[in-house]
């Protein structure tokens, strides 16, 4: 198992397949983008599958989420999904994406073995989308959502980050849109993971504010039918259900004590926390000829030293050197 000294066991692996993205969202990266990882530093498809195999067969990983950057930009994505789906025991396989390109790839990914999908959508207004993402691609994202639903990648989940004085007035429209289309919405508090290190607490829209706004138009009640467990989102019933909405309050309501996640970056580094300031290299030993058992041992040691919490609310908190686009969600 991937256990730490506080008794938490990692069973959910987030795999960043690339640090590249075709959007430039303000809370993630600057307008000009970032210096992408050099191609030789990136894991190959075979290396990704080998490490995922070790995680599943030797370390007790039960869920795999492929992320980016933007994972749809990874040419070998469908093949990686297909090979992951053949592992025993078969893990649950999901994908987090900005949705651009899903119209072409949703059915292929479903056929490869993808179980479900999360699509980022912060606004329903084209002009606000252009301000947030610095690209005019809202129509492509909406088309991608429809394609995912048509392909049967259910439940289609939508991730939204509200930014003060930009899209913080869209909580109700976003929820109404998702309820009307059968999507499951997740609001995520903005986290200090931007490349510019410009995050400010007073600019973050909190979970309490989001819920208060939603309750002006909906009956929002705790979802007592679903055990939260280690899930990041606290879910609520909308107008008594069956529609649900979730809030991921990483900053104001930390859930570190129940965390079951571990991350693998596109260049083969293990991160035992989204906000970790240190990483453990698997790529180097793997390319030097390490056995599966040796790599599993390195992975166990990386997770064993996980800190009790992310420390965002500590005055000494420092953002990780990597931004979200280079870590994976």
SERO-4910 file (N, C-alpha, C, O; in steps of 0.05 Angstrom, whole numbers):
BEGIN
 pado doro    nc1    nc2    nc3   cac1   cac2   cac3    cc1    cc2    cc3    oc1    oc2    oc3
  Unk    A     17    -24      0      0      0      0     18     25      0     41     24      7
  Unk    A      5     47     -8     18     73     -7      8     88     17    -10    104     15
  Unk    A     20     82     40     11     93     66     30    114     76     54    112     71
  Unk    A     19    134     89     36    155    101     36    151    132     23    134    142
  Unk    A     52    167    146     55    164    174     30    172    190     30    169    215
  Unk    A     10    184    177    -14    192    190    -37    173    185    -60    178    192
  Unk    A    -31    150    173    -51    129    169    -67    132    144    -85    116    139
  Unk    A    -61    152    128    -76    154    103    -64    136     82    -40    132     81
  Unk    A    -81    125     65    -72    106     44    -81    118     17   -104    124     12
  Unk    A    -61    121     -1    -67    132    -28    -77    110    -46    -63     90    -51
  Unk    A   -101    113    -56   -113     94    -75   -121    107   -101   -130     94   -120
  Unk    A   -118    134   -102   -127    150   -125   -103    163   -137    -90    180   -124
  Unk    A    -96    156   -162    -72    166   -175    -80    186   -197    -96    180   -215
  Unk    A    -70    211   -195    -74    231   -215    -49    232   -233    -27    237   -223
  Unk    A    -52    228   -259    -30    225   -278    -31    248   -297    -49    250   -314
  Unk    A    -11    266   -296     -9    288   -315      5    278   -340     29    271   -339
  Unk    A     -9    278   -363      3    267   -388     18    288   -404     34    281   -421
  Unk    A     14    313   -397     28    335   -411     25    360   -395      5    363   -380
  Unk    A     44    378   -397     41    404   -384     30    425   -404     25    448   -396
  Unk    A     26    417   -429     17    436   -449    -13    440   -447    -28    422   -439
  Unk    A    -22    463   -456    -51    469   -456    -57    488   -479    -40    504   -487
  Unk    A    -81    486   -490    -90    504   -512   -106    528   -502   -117    543   -518
  Unk    A   -109    531   -475   -121    555   -464    -99    569   -447    -78    557   -441
  Unk    A   -105    593   -438    -87    609   -421   -103    621   -398   -104    645   -395
  Unk    A   -116    604   -383   -134    614   -362   -119    631   -341    -97    624   -333
  Unk    A   -131    653   -333   -117    673   -317   -109    661   -290    -88    670   -279
  Unk    A   -123    642   -279   -116    631   -253    -96    609   -255    -90    595   -235
  Unk    A    -85    604   -279    -67    582   -283    -40    591   -295    -19    582   -286
  Unk    A    -41    608   -316    -16    615   -329    -18    643   -342    -40    653   -346
  Unk    A      5    655   -348      5    681   -361     -4    680   -390     -6    658   -401
  Unk    A    -10    703   -402    -20    704   -429     -2    691   -449    -11    678   -469
  Unk    A     24    693   -445     43    682   -465     49    653   -461     64    641   -475
  Unk    A     36    641   -441     40    613   -435     65    609   -418     76    628   -407
  Unk    A     75    584   -417     98    577   -401    119    563   -418    114    556   -441
  Unk    A    142    559   -407    162    543   -420    155    513   -417    157    503   -394
  Unk    A    147    500   -438    138    472   -436    162    454   -430    185    461   -436
  Unk    A    156    432   -418    177    412   -413    189    402   -439    175    398   -458
  Unk    A    216    399   -441    228    388   -465    218    360   -470    214    345   -452
  Unk    A    215    353   -495    204    327   -503    219    303   -490    207    284   -481
  Unk    A    246    304   -489    260    281   -477    254    278   -447    258    256   -436
  Unk    A    245    299   -434    239    297   -405    212    284   -400    207    273   -378
  Unk    A    194    284   -420    167    273   -416    169    242   -416    185    230   -431
  Unk    A    152    230   -400    150    201   -401    138    193   -428    120    206   -439
  Unk    A    147    170   -438    135    159   -462    109    145   -454    103    141   -430
  Unk    A     93    137   -474     68    122   -469     75     97   -453     61     90   -434
  Unk    A     95     82   -462    102     57   -448    111     62   -419    104     46   -402
  Unk    A    125     84   -414    133     90   -387    109     97   -369    108     89   -346
  Unk    A     90    113   -380     66    119   -365     52     93   -358     44     89   -335
  Unk    A     48     76   -377     33     51   -372     47     33   -352     35     21   -335
  Unk    A     74     32   -354     89     16   -335     85     26   -306     80     10   -288
  Unk    A     87     52   -302     84     63   -275     55     60   -265     51     54   -242
  Unk    A     35     64   -283      8     59   -275      4     30   -267    -10     24   -248
  Unk    A     15     12   -283     14    -17   -277     25    -23   -249     13    -38   -234
  Unk    A     48    -11   -243     60    -15   -216     42     -5   -195     38    -17   -174
  Unk    A     30     19   -200     11     30   -180    -12     12   -175    -21      9   -152
  Unk    A    -23      1   -196    -47    -16   -194    -41    -44   -182    -54    -53   -164
  Unk    A    -21    -57   -193    -16    -85   -186      1    -88   -161     -1   -109   -147
  Unk    A     18    -68   -154     36    -72   -131     29    -53   -108     37    -59    -85
  Unk    A     15    -31   -113     12    -11    -93    -17     -4    -85    -22     14    -69
  Unk    A    -36    -18    -96    -64    -15    -87    -79      8    -99   -100     16    -88
  Unk    A    -69     20   -121    -84     42   -134   -109     30   -147   -109     10   -160
  Unk    A   -132     44   -141   -158     34   -152   -171     54   -171   -188     46   -187
  Unk    A   -162     79   -171   -173     99   -189   -150    114   -203   -131    121   -191
  Unk    A   -154    117   -229   -134    132   -245   -149    156   -258   -169    152   -271
  Unk    A   -139    180   -254   -150    203   -268   -127    215   -285   -106    222   -274
  Unk    A   -132    216   -311   -113    228   -329   -118    258   -331   -141    266   -336
  Unk    A    -97    274   -328   -100    303   -328    -78    315   -346    -64    300   -360
  Unk    A    -75    341   -344    -54    355   -359    -40    375   -341    -35    369   -318
  Unk    A    -34    399   -351    -42    410   -377    -69    400   -387    -88    396   -373
  Unk    A    -70    398   -414    -94    388   -427    -88    361   -438    -74    358   -458
  Unk    A    -99    340   -426    -93    312   -434   -101    305   -463    -89    287   -474
  Unk    A   -121    319   -474   -129    313   -501   -108    320   -521   -109    312   -545
  Unk    A    -87    335   -513    -65    342   -531    -45    319   -532    -27    320   -549
  Unk    A    -47    299   -515    -29    277   -515    -38    257   -537    -59    246   -536
  Unk    A    -21    254   -558    -29    238   -581    -36    209   -573    -54    198   -585
  Unk    A    -21    198   -554    -26    170   -547    -47    166   -526    -48    144   -514
  Unk    A    -63    186   -521    -82    184   -498   -100    160   -500   -102    145   -480
  Unk    A   -113    155   -522   -132    132   -525   -117    106   -520   -128     88   -506
  Unk    A    -93    103   -530    -78     79   -526    -70     75   -497    -71     52   -487
  Unk    A    -63     97   -483    -57     95   -454    -81     86   -439    -80     70   -421
  Unk    A   -104     98   -445   -129     90   -432   -135     61   -437   -142     46   -418
  Unk    A   -133     52   -462   -139     24   -468   -121      5   -453   -131    -15   -443
  Unk    A    -96     11   -452    -77     -7   -438    -82     -7   -408    -79    -27   -394
  Unk    A    -90     17   -397    -96     19   -369   -121      2   -362   -123    -11   -341
  Unk    A   -141      2   -381   -166    -12   -376   -161    -43   -376   -178    -57   -366
  Unk    A   -139    -52   -387   -133    -81   -388   -119    -90   -362   -115   -114   -359
  Unk    A   -112    -72   -345    -98    -80   -320   -116    -96   -302   -141    -92   -302
  Unk    A   -104   -113   -286   -119   -129   -266   -107   -124   -238    -83   -127   -235
  Unk    A   -123   -116   -219   -152   -109   -221   -156    -83   -237   -140    -65   -235
  Unk    A   -178    -83   -252   -182    -60   -270   -189    -35   -253   -207    -36   -236
  Unk    A   -174    -13   -256   -180     11   -241   -203     27   -254   -209     23   -278
  Unk    A   -216     44   -239   -234     63   -250   -218     84   -264   -198     94   -253
  Unk    A   -226     92   -289   -210    110   -305   -226    135   -312   -248    133   -323
  Unk    A   -216    158   -305   -230    183   -311   -210    203   -324   -186    198   -325
  Unk    A   -221    225   -333   -205    245   -348   -215    273   -340   -239    278   -339
  Unk    A   -196    291   -335   -203    319   -331   -192    335   -355   -169    333   -361
  Unk    A   -210    350   -368   -203    364   -393   -217    391   -395   -237    396   -381
  Unk    A   -207    408   -412   -221    433   -418   -243    429   -439   -258    447   -445
  Unk    A   -245    405   -450   -267    398   -468   -261    403   -497   -276    394   -515
  Unk    A   -241    419   -504   -235    425   -531   -223    401   -545   -202    391   -538
  Unk    A   -238    391   -565   -230    367   -579   -246    342   -572   -243    321   -584
  Unk    A   -263    345   -552   -280    322   -544   -299    313   -566   -307    290   -567
  Unk    A   -307    332   -583   -326    324   -604   -314    302   -622   -328    285   -632
  Unk    A   -288    303   -625   -274    283   -641   -266    258   -625   -263    236   -637
  Unk    A   -262    261   -599   -249    240   -584   -266    226   -563   -257    205   -552
  Unk    A   -289    236   -557   -305    225   -535   -312    196   -540   -308    179   -522
  Unk    A   -322    189   -564   -330    162   -569   -305    143   -570   -307    121   -560
  Unk    A   -283    153   -581   -259    137   -581   -249    130   -553   -241    108   -547
  Unk    A   -250    150   -536   -241    146   -508   -260    127   -493   -251    111   -477
  Unk    A   -286    130   -498   -305    111   -486   -299     83   -495   -298     64   -478
  Unk    A   -294     79   -520   -288     52   -531   -262     41   -520   -258     17   -517
  Unk    A   -243     60   -513   -217     51   -502   -220     42   -473   -202     28   -463
  Unk    A   -241     51   -460   -245     42   -432   -249     65   -412   -250     60   -388
  Unk    A   -250     90   -422   -254    112   -403   -282    110   -391   -302    105   -405
  Unk    A   -283    113   -364   -308    110   -350   -324    136   -347   -348    137   -350
  Unk    A   -310    158   -341   -324    183   -337   -305    206   -342   -281    203   -346
  Unk    A   -317    230   -342   -302    254   -350   -310    278   -334   -333    281   -326
  Unk    A   -290    296   -329   -295    322   -318   -287    343   -338   -265    342   -349
  Unk    A   -304    363   -343   -298    384   -362   -298    411   -347   -317    417   -332
  Unk    A   -277    427   -351   -276    453   -339   -293    473   -354   -290    476   -379
  Unk    A   -310    487   -340   -327    508   -352   -333    529   -331   -348    524   -313
  Unk    A   -321    552   -334   -323    573   -313   -344    594   -320   -351    610   -302
  Unk    A   -354    594   -344   -373    615   -352   -389    606   -376   -381    588   -391
  Unk    A   -413    617   -379   -430    612   -402   -431    636   -421   -445    635   -441
  Unk    A   -415    657   -414   -415    681   -431   -390    682   -448   -368    681   -437
  Unk    A   -393    684   -474   -369    684   -492   -349    706   -485   -325    701   -486
  Unk    A   -358    730   -478   -339    751   -472   -323    746   -446   -300    753   -445
  Unk    A   -336    734   -427   -322    727   -402   -303    703   -406   -282    702   -395
  Unk    A   -312    685   -423   -294    662   -430   -268    673   -442   -246    664   -436
  Unk    A   -271    692   -461   -247    704   -473   -229    717   -453   -204    715   -455
  Unk    A   -241    731   -433   -224    744   -412   -211    723   -395   -187    726   -388
  Unk    A   -225    702   -387   -214    682   -369   -194    664   -383   -172    659   -372
  Unk    A   -201    654   -406   -184    634   -420   -166    646   -441   -148    632   -451
  Unk    A   -171    672   -447   -155    686   -468   -157    672   -495   -138    674   -511
  Unk    A   -178    658   -499   -184    644   -525   -214    645   -529   -229    645   -510
  Unk    A   -222    645   -554   -251    646   -561   -260    617   -567   -266    611   -591
  Unk    A   -263    600   -547   -268    572   -551   -292    562   -535   -295    537   -532
  Unk    A   -310    579   -526   -332    570   -510   -350    550   -525   -358    530   -514
  Unk    A   -355    556   -550   -371    538   -566   -360    510   -568   -375    490   -568
  Unk    A   -333    508   -570   -320    482   -571   -324    467   -545   -328    442   -545
  Unk    A   -322    481   -523   -326    468   -497   -354    457   -494   -358    435   -485
  Unk    A   -374    474   -501   -402    465   -499   -407    441   -518   -422    423   -511
  Unk    A   -396    442   -542   -398    419   -560   -385    394   -548   -396    372   -551
  Unk    A   -363    398   -535   -349    375   -522   -365    363   -500   -366    338   -497
  Unk    A   -379    379   -485   -397    369   -463   -419    352   -475   -425    330   -465
  Unk    A   -431    361   -497   -452    346   -510   -441    320   -521   -455    299   -519
  Unk    A   -418    321   -532   -406    296   -543   -400    276   -521   -404    252   -525
  Unk    A   -390    285   -499   -385    267   -476   -410    254   -466   -411    230   -461
  Unk    A   -432    269   -464   -457    258   -455   -468    238   -476   -478    217   -468
  Unk    A   -466    245   -501   -476    227   -522   -460    201   -523   -471    180   -530
  Unk    A   -434    203   -516   -417    179   -516   -422    161   -491   -412    139   -490
  Unk    A   -438    171   -472   -444    155   -449   -423    157   -427   -422    139   -410
  Unk    A   -407    178   -427   -387    182   -406   -400    195   -382   -393    217   -375
  Unk    A   -418    180   -370   -435    192   -349   -425    182   -321   -414    160   -318
  Unk    A   -430    198   -300   -441    225   -303   -420    245   -313   -397    245   -304
  Unk    A   -428    262   -332   -410    283   -341   -409    304   -318   -429    316   -311
  Unk    A   -385    309   -308   -382    329   -287   -369    354   -299   -353    354   -317
  Unk    A   -378    377   -287   -368    403   -296   -354    416   -273   -365    417   -251
  Unk    A   -329    425   -277   -314    439   -257   -314    469   -263   -309    477   -285
  Unk    A   -321    485   -242   -322    514   -246   -307    528   -224   -310    521   -200
  Unk    A   -291    548   -231   -277    565   -212   -289    593   -215   -289    604   -237
  Unk    A   -299    604   -193   -310    631   -194   -288    651   -186   -274    647   -166
  Unk    A   -286    673   -201   -267    694   -196   -282    720   -189   -301    727   -203
  Unk    A   -274    732   -168   -288    756   -159   -287    778   -180   -267    784   -192
  Unk    A   -311    790   -184   -314    813   -203   -309    805   -232   -305    822   -249
  Unk    A   -310    779   -237   -307    770   -265   -330    751   -272   -345    756   -291
  Unk    A   -332    728   -258   -354    709   -263   -368    700   -238   -382    680   -238
  Unk    A   -364    715   -216   -376    707   -191   -406    711   -190   -419    703   -171
  Unk    A   -417    723   -211   -446    725   -214   -458    702   -230   -482    703   -236
  Unk    A   -443    682   -236   -453    660   -253   -458    634   -238   -463    614   -251
  Unk    A   -457    635   -212   -462    610   -197   -489    598   -204   -492    575   -210
  Unk    A   -510    615   -203   -537    605   -208   -540    597   -238   -550    575   -243
  Unk    A   -532    614   -257   -535    605   -285   -520    579   -291   -530    562   -306
  Unk    A   -496    576   -280   -481    551   -285   -495    527   -274   -497    506   -287
  Unk    A   -506    529   -250   -521    507   -238   -546    501   -254   -552    478   -259
  Unk    A   -560    521   -262   -585    517   -278   -578    503   -304   -593    485   -313
  Unk    A   -557    512   -317   -548    499   -342   -542    470   -338   -550    453   -354
  Unk    A   -527    464   -317   -519    436   -312   -543    418   -305   -545    396   -314
  Unk    A   -561    429   -289   -586    414   -282   -602    408   -307   -612    386   -311
  Unk    A   -605    428   -324   -621    425   -348   -609    405   -367   -624    392   -382
  Unk    A   -583    402   -367   -570    384   -386   -561    357   -374   -550    340   -387
  Unk    A   -567    354   -348   -560    329   -335   -531    326   -328   -521    304   -323
  Unk    A   -516    349   -326   -489    348   -317   -488    352   -287   -506    363   -275
  Unk    A   -465    344   -275   -462    347   -246   -440    368   -241   -417    364   -248
  Unk    A   -448    390   -229   -430    413   -226   -414    412   -201   -424    403   -180
  Unk    A   -388    420   -203   -370    422   -181   -358    450   -181   -344    458   -199
  Unk    A   -364    466   -159   -350    491   -156   -325    486   -140   -324    472   -120
  Unk    A   -303    498   -149   -277    494   -137   -266    522   -128   -264    540   -144
  Unk    A   -260    524   -102   -247    548    -93   -221    553   -107   -205    534   -111
  Unk    A   -216    577   -115   -191    583   -129   -168    578   -110   -168    588    -87
  Unk    A   -148    563   -119   -125    556   -102   -100    570   -111    -97    578   -134
  Unk    A    -80    572    -93    -55    586    -99    -37    567   -115    -17    557   -105
  Unk    A    -44    564   -141    -29    546   -159    -24    559   -186    -18    546   -205
  Unk    A    -26    586   -187    -21    600   -212      9    604   -216     24    607   -197
  Unk    A     17    604   -241     45    607   -248     56    635   -239     79    638   -234
  Unk    A     38    655   -239     46    682   -233     49    687   -203     60    707   -194
  Unk    A     40    667   -186     39    670   -157     25    696   -149     33    711   -131
  Unk    A      2    701   -163    -13    725   -157    -38    720   -141    -54    739   -137
  Unk    A    -42    695   -131    -66    688   -116    -68    705    -91    -49    709    -76
  Unk    A    -92    715    -86    -98    730    -61   -123    720    -49   -143    716    -62
  Unk    A   -122    715    -22   -145    704     -8   -170    722    -11   -192    711    -14
  Unk    A   -166    748    -10   -190    765    -11   -203    766    -39   -225    777    -42
  Unk    A   -189    755    -59   -201    754    -86   -215    727    -91   -227    723   -112
  Unk    A   -212    708    -73   -223    682    -76   -252    682    -67   -259    692    -46
  Unk    A   -269    670    -84   -298    666    -77   -299    640    -60   -292    619    -70
  Unk    A   -309    643    -35   -308    621    -17   -332    602    -20   -352    609    -33
  Unk    A   -330    578     -9   -352    559    -10   -377    570      3   -399    566     -7
  Unk    A   -374    584     26   -397    596     39   -411    616     21   -436    616     20
  Unk    A   -396    632      7   -408    651    -12   -423    637    -34   -445    645    -42
  Unk    A   -410    617    -45   -423    602    -67   -449    590    -59   -469    592    -73
  Unk    A   -449    576    -36   -474    563    -26   -495    584    -20   -519    579    -26
  Unk    A   -488    606     -8   -507    627     -2   -520    638    -28   -544    643    -29
  Unk    A   -504    641    -49   -514    651    -74   -533    630    -86   -555    637    -96
  Unk    A   -526    605    -86   -542    584    -98   -569    582    -83   -590    577    -96
  Unk    A   -569    587    -57   -594    585    -42   -613    608    -47   -636    607    -38
  Unk    A   -605    628    -62   -624    649    -70   -643    639    -92   -664    651    -96
  Unk    A   -635    617   -105   -651    608   -128   -658    578   -126   -676    569   -141
  Unk    A   -645    563   -109   -650    534   -107   -652    526    -77   -642    540    -60
  Unk    A   -665    504    -73   -664    491    -47   -639    474    -46   -638    453    -60
  Unk    A   -619    481    -31   -593    467    -30   -591    454     -2   -590    467     18
  Unk    A   -592    427     -2   -591    412     23   -569    391     23   -562    381      2
  Unk    A   -558    385     47   -537    364     48   -546    338     35   -569    329     38
  Unk    A   -528    326     21   -533    300      8   -527    278     27   -504    267     27
  Unk    A   -546    271     43   -541    250     64   -542    222     52   -536    203     66
  Unk    A   -551    219     26   -552    193     14   -525    183      4   -522    159     -2
  Unk    A   -506    201      2   -480    194     -9   -458    198     12   -456    220     23
  Unk    A   -443    177     17   -421    179     36   -398    195     23   -390    188      0
  Unk    A   -388    216     36   -367    232     24   -340    217     24   -326    217      4
  Unk    A   -334    204     46   -308    189     47   -285    208     42   -282    228     55
  Unk    A   -268    200     22   -245    216     16   -249    235     -8   -230    247    -17
  Unk    A   -274    237    -18   -279    253    -41   -273    283    -35   -280    292    -14
  Unk    A   -261    297    -54   -256    326    -49   -281    343    -47   -281    362    -32
  Unk    A   -302    335    -61   -326    351    -62   -346    343    -40   -351    320    -36
  Unk    A   -356    364    -26   -380    360     -9   -404    364    -27   -407    386    -39
  Unk    A   -422    344    -29   -444    346    -47   -470    354    -33   -474    348    -10
  Unk    A   -487    367    -49   -513    376    -39   -534    369    -59   -529    368    -83
  Unk    A   -558    364    -50   -581    359    -67   -592    386    -77   -594    405    -61
  Unk    A   -600    387   -102   -612    411   -113   -642    407   -115   -651    389   -129
  Unk    A   -657    424   -101   -687    422   -100   -696    393    -93   -714    383   -105
  Unk    A   -682    381    -74   -690    355    -64   -679    332    -80   -684    309    -73
  Unk    A   -665    337   -102   -653    316   -119   -671    308   -141   -694    318   -143
  Unk    A   -662    290   -159   -637    276   -158   -612    292   -166   -590    283   -162
  Unk    A   -617    317   -176   -594    333   -185   -577    340   -160   -587    344   -138
  Unk    A   -551    341   -165   -532    347   -143   -513    369   -152   -508    373   -176
  Unk    A   -502    383   -133   -480    402   -137   -459    397   -116   -466    391    -93
  Unk    A   -434    400   -124   -412    396   -104   -396    422   -101   -395    439   -119
  Unk    A   -383    424    -78   -365    446    -72   -339    434    -62   -339    420    -42
  Unk    A   -317    441    -75   -291    433    -67   -277    457    -54   -268    475    -67
  Unk    A   -277    456    -27   -268    480    -11   -240    474      0   -237    473     24
  Unk    A   -221    471    -18   -194    464     -9   -182    484     10   -165    477     26
  Unk    A   -190    510      7   -178    531     23   -192    535     50   -180    534     71
  Unk    A   -219    538     49   -234    545     73   -243    521     89   -249    523    112
  Unk    A   -245    498     76   -254    474     90   -235    451     82   -244    432     68
  Unk    A   -210    451     90   -191    431     81   -200    403     88   -212    398    110
  Unk    A   -194    384     71   -202    356     75   -177    338     75   -178    315     67
  Unk    A   -154    350     83   -128    336     81   -128    310     97   -115    291     90
  Unk    A   -143    310    120   -143    287    137   -153    261    124   -148    239    134
  Unk    A   -169    265    103   -181    241     89   -169    238     61   -180    223     45
  Unk    A   -148    252     55   -137    251     28   -127    223     21   -113    211     36
  Unk    A   -135    214     -4   -125    188    -13   -112    191    -41   -111    171    -56
  Unk    A   -101    215    -47    -91    220    -73    -60    222    -74    -48    231    -55
  Unk    A    -49    214    -96    -21    217   -102    -19    224   -131    -36    217   -147
  Unk    A      2    239   -139      4    250   -166     30    242   -179     51    240   -167
  Unk    A     28    237   -206     51    231   -222     52    253   -244     33    256   -259
  Unk    A     74    267   -246     76    289   -265     84    278   -292     92    254   -295
  Unk    A     82    295   -313     88    286   -340    117    279   -344    124    265   -363
  Unk    A    134    288   -326    163    281   -328    171    261   -306    194    258   -300
  Unk    A    151    246   -296    157    223   -279    164    228   -250    180    213   -238
  Unk    A    154    250   -239    158    256   -211    134    250   -194    111    256   -202
  Unk    A    138    238   -171    116    232   -153    112    257   -135    131    267   -123
  Unk    A     88    266   -133     81    287   -114     60    276    -95     39    267   -103
  Unk    A     66    277    -69     48    265    -50     26    284    -41      8    277    -25
  Unk    A     28    309    -50      7    329    -44      7    349    -67     27    354    -79
  Unk    A    -17    359    -73    -19    379    -95     -1    403    -89      9    415   -107
  Unk    A      3    409    -63     18    433    -55     46    426    -45     60    442    -33
  Unk    A     55    402    -51     82    393    -42    104    411    -53    102    420    -76
  Unk    A    124    416    -37    147    432    -46    170    414    -54    191    423    -64
  Unk    A    167    387    -51    187    368    -59    174    347    -76    150    342    -75
  Unk    A    191    334    -92    182    312   -110    201    289   -108    224    292    -99
  Unk    A    192    266   -117    209    242   -117    210    231   -146    190    226   -158
  Unk    A    235    227   -156    239    220   -184    236    190   -188    249    174   -175
  Unk    A    218    183   -207    216    155   -216    227    152   -244    236    130   -252
  Unk    A    227    173   -259    237    172   -287    266    164   -289    274    146   -304
  Unk    A    283    177   -273    312    171   -273    318    142   -267    331    129   -283
  Unk    A    309    132   -243    314    104   -237    302     85   -258    314     65   -264
  Unk    A    278     91   -268    265     74   -288    283     72   -313    287     50   -323
  Unk    A    292     95   -323    309     95   -347    337     83   -342    351     75   -360
  Unk    A    344     82   -316    370     70   -309    368     40   -305    388     27   -299
  Unk    A    344     29   -308    341      0   -306    329    -11   -280    330    -35   -275
  Unk    A    317      6   -264    305     -3   -239    282    -23   -244    268    -20   -264
  Unk    A    279    -42   -227    258    -62   -229    232    -50   -220    231    -29   -207
  Unk    A    210    -65   -226    184    -56   -216    183    -54   -186    173    -35   -174
  Unk    A    195    -74   -173    196    -74   -143    212    -51   -132    204    -39   -112
  Unk    A    234    -44   -146    250    -21   -136    234      5   -140    235     23   -123
  Unk    A    220      8   -163    205     32   -167    182     34   -147    175     56   -137
  Unk    A    169     11   -141    148     11   -121    159     20    -94    145     34    -79
  Unk    A    183     11    -87    195     20    -62    200     49    -61    195     62    -40
  Unk    A    210     61    -82    214     90    -84    187    105    -80    186    125    -67
  Unk    A    167     94    -93    140    106    -91    130    106    -63    118    125    -53
  Unk    A    133     83    -50    124     80    -22    138    101     -4    125    113     13
  Unk    A    164    104     -8    179    123      9    170    151      4    170    168     22
  Unk    A    163    157    -21    154    184    -28    128    191    -13    124    214     -4
  Unk    A    110    172    -12     84    177      1     86    176     32     72    190     45
  Unk    A    105    160     42    107    157     71    113    183     85    105    186    109
  Unk    A    126    202     72    134    227     85    114    250     80    120    273     85
  Unk    A     90    243     71     70    264     65     63    279     91     61    267    112
  Unk    A     61    305     88     55    323    111     25    320    118      9    310    103
  Unk    A     18    328    143    -10    325    152    -30    342    136    -53    335    135
  Unk    A    -21    364    124    -39    382    110    -24    399     90      0    400     90
  Unk    A    -40    414     73    -27    430     53    -15    456     63      2    468     50
  Unk    A    -25    465     86    -13    489     99    -21    516     87     -8    536     93
  Unk    A    -41    517     70    -49    542     57    -56    563     78    -50    587     75
  Unk    A    -67    554    101    -76    573    121    -54    580    142    -59    593    161
  Unk    A    -30    570    137     -7    575    154      7    601    144     11    603    120
  Unk    A     15    619    162     28    644    153     54    638    137     63    655    122
  Unk    A     66    615    142     91    608    128     87    594    101    107    586     89
  Unk    A     62    591     93     57    576     68     71    588     44     71    613     40
  Unk    A     82    571     28     94    579      2     82    562    -20     78    538    -17
  Unk    A     75    575    -42     64    560    -65     85    541    -76    109    547    -74
  Unk    A     76    518    -87     96    501   -100    108    514   -124     96    532   -136
  Unk    A    132    506   -131    145    518   -154    130    512   -180    129    530   -198
  Unk    A    119    489   -182    103    482   -207     75    494   -205     63    492   -183
  Unk    A     65    505   -227     37    514   -227     19    490   -232     28    468   -239
  Unk    A     -7    494   -230    -26    472   -234    -23    458   -261    -26    434   -263
  Unk    A    -17    473   -282    -15    461   -309      7    441   -310      7    423   -328
  Unk    A     28    443   -293     50    424   -294     48    403   -272     65    386   -270
  Unk    A     27    404   -256     23    385   -235      1    365   -243      4    340   -239
  Unk    A    -21    375   -253    -45    358   -257    -64    361   -234    -55    363   -211
  Unk    A    -90    361   -239   -110    368   -219   -115    345   -200   -131    348   -181
***
